[in-house]
Amino acid sequence: MNRKEILQLEEDKLLKLIMENFNIKIKGLEDRKYLTQAWLVVEKLMLKGWRIDIETKINYKKVDGILMTNGRPETVFAQYGRLPKFNSVVEGICKLALIILAEE
């Protein structure tokens, strides 16, 4: 699965893939209810050396991953000049995690 396909995943398929690949059950994408569960995914990514950059404002959720490679930062999204729009931080974490997994 490539990043375009991952970014287009519907909630049920996205959460199923997170369970299959990270062994973490997240029941939905609402930040108020499920951010604690999604944070477990962030912790697994951090153990692999990733820095997770999260920025939120009203009607704006940014989630990106940064990895230092040969002394240079490489990002999952920002290096391409476009950041995807997420409806929640949980959605952004889940999609970022699957993209990192697919591209490793």
Number of C-alpha atoms within 10 A of each C-alpha: 9 10 16 9 10 19 19 10 15 10 14 11 11 21 21 16 19 19 13 11 12 17 12 17 17 22 14 17 22 14 15 10 12 17 19 13 16 23 16 17 22 20 14 13 20 15 9 10 12 19 18 19 12 13 11 11 7 5 9 12 19 19 25 21 23 19 17 12 8 7 7 9 12 15 17 18 16 14 11 8 6 8 14 13 14 17 15 19 24 26 27 21 27 25 25 24 23 21 20 14 12 12 10 6
